[in-house]
Amino acid sequence: MKKIEAIIRPGKLEDIKNALAKYNVHGLTITQVMGCGKQKGKTEYYRGAVVELTLLQKLKVEIVAADNDVDNIIRIICDAARTGEIGDGKIFIYDIENVYRIRTGESGDIAI
């Protein structure tokens, strides 16, 4: 099992959710996060003063999936989140040792 962690633009969440739903991926965790990378923030004007915003709002999408589904999920997320501009995000993959469903006590792939 793998944990897929994608940092994305907030405006792309619905596109990603809809694309994943077509592949029958429904178990998502979404967290509002702030960060910066090559995008380096943006400049805004507030009451006539220049304000440098170095941390931008992003969303973190977390999915735990069976090993054989990971490549397809990554492709789906990339296709749905891509704008071609700096700041589209990143995807990180982690190994998951086990997962347990609290309600039933099931474990392993069946509990995803």
Long-range contacts (C-beta under 8 A, 24 or more apart in sequence): 1-64, 1-65, 1-66, 1-67, 1-95, 1-96, 1-97, 1-98, 1-99, 1-108, 1-109, 1-112, 2-64, 2-65, 2-67, 2-70, 2-93, 2-94, 2-95, 2-96, 3-62, 3-63, 3-64, 3-93, 3-94, 3-95, 3-96, 4-61, 4-62, 4-63, 4-64, 4-65, 4-70, 4-73, 4-74, 4-77, 4-91, 4-92, 4-93, 5-60, 5-61, 5-62, 5-91, 5-92, 5-93, 5-94, 6-60, 6-61, 6-62, 6-63, 6-77, 6-81, 6-89, 6-90, 6-91, 6-92, 7-33, 7-35, 7-58, 7-59, 7-60, 7-89, 7-90, 7-91, 7-92, 8-58, 8-59, 8-60, 8-61, 8-77, 8-81, 8-88, 8-89, 9-58, 9-59, 9-81, 9-83, 9-87, 9-88, 9-89, 10-57, 10-58, 10-59, 12-80, 12-81, 12-83, 13-59, 13-61, 15-80, 15-81, 16-61, 16-76, 16-77, 16-80, 16-81, 18-80, 19-76, 19-77, 19-79, 19-80, 20-63, 20-73, 20-76, 20-77, 20-80, 23-72, 23-73, 23-76, 25-63, 25-65, 25-69, 25-73, 25-76, 27-63, 27-64, 27-112, 28-61, 28-62, 28-63, 29-61, 29-62, 29-63, 30-59, 30-60, 30-61, 30-62, 31-59, 31-60, 31-62, 32-57, 32-58, 32-59, 32-60, 33-57, 33-58, 33-59, 33-60, 34-58, 37-87, 37-90, 38-86, 38-87, 39-86, 39-87, 56-87, 58-89, 64-96, 64-99, 64-112, 65-112, 66-109, 66-112
